[in-house]
Amino acid sequence: MNPGDCILDGFGQTDSLGSRTEYNGSVFEKEIRQIGANYRTRQTIISSAAEHKTIGQYLEKRIDR
C-alpha cells in the first residue's frame, strides 16, 4: 500500500462502510454505520507504530430541511 492510498470495506457488515488510509507513518481507520433512517455513528482510529494514538466516536442525526 502506498502512502495516501485508501481501502474501502464494509468490515463484513451491510450497514457500515469502512476505510483505511496510511499516510506519513500513521494509519487512519474509519467506520460509518447507519442506525435506522435518522442516525449514524462515525469512528476514527489513528495509529502509529501499531499503537492507538487517537480514537474519536461521533453520533450524527439527520436534519430534514
Phi and psi in degrees as a GROMACS rama.xvg file:
@    title "Ramachandran Plot"
@    xaxis  label "Phi"
@    yaxis  label "Psi"
@TYPE xy
-91.0197  151.194  ASN-2
-54.4699  133.988  PRO-3
88.8238  -12.5155  GLY-4
-67.0662  150.571  ASP-5
-129.125  136.248  CYS-6
-113.961  127.225  ILE-7
-102.059  136.773  LEU-8
-155.501  147.224  ASP-9
-90.3357  6.93087  GLY-10
49.9752  32.75  PHE-11
78.466  5.34261  GLY-12
-110.427  138.461  GLN-13
-79.2612  -17.6813  THR-14
-105.535  19.2271  ASP-15
-138.691  159.227  SER-16
-134.09  131.123  LEU-17
-126.035  155.063  GLY-18
-141.867  154.07  SER-19
-136.029  125.847  ARG-20
-130.316  136.591  THR-21
-112.136  131.735  GLU-22
-152.167  125.142  TYR-23
55.2044  40.2809  ASN-24
82.4757  0.400978  GLY-25
-113.997  152.22  SER-26
-114.739  130.057  VAL-27
-114.117  115.986  PHE-28
-114.315  128.053  GLU-29
-128.401  145.52  LYS-30
-138.782  134.311  GLU-31
-119.901  129.303  ILE-32
-128.078  128.184  ARG-33
-80.1697  135.104  GLN-34
-123.828  102.548  ILE-35
66.1346  -157.042  GLY-36
-90.7538  -18.4563  ALA-37
-117.534  -4.9637  ASN-38
-131.625  153.352  TYR-39
-148.984  155.211  ARG-40
-111.58  147.911  THR-41
-127.48  135.591  ARG-42
-132.299  134.632  GLN-43
-127.327  130.708  THR-44
-122.324  124.473  ILE-45
-111.54  123.141  ILE-46
-122.373  150.337  SER-47
-144.182  132.166  SER-48
54.9555  42.3233  ALA-49
61.6011  19.4581  ALA-50
-119.589  129.112  GLU-51
-66.3576  124.474  HIS-52
-101.607  -41.5432  LYS-53
-142.038  136.33  THR-54
-130.026  122.01  ILE-55
-119.725  134.44  GLY-56
-129.513  136.858  GLN-57
-136.063  145.365  TYR-58
-114.75  125.183  LEU-59
-117.996  140.988  GLU-60
-114.514  133.778  LYS-61
-72.7102  133.243  ARG-62
-111.737  117.757  ILE-63
-82.0599  133.948  ASP-64
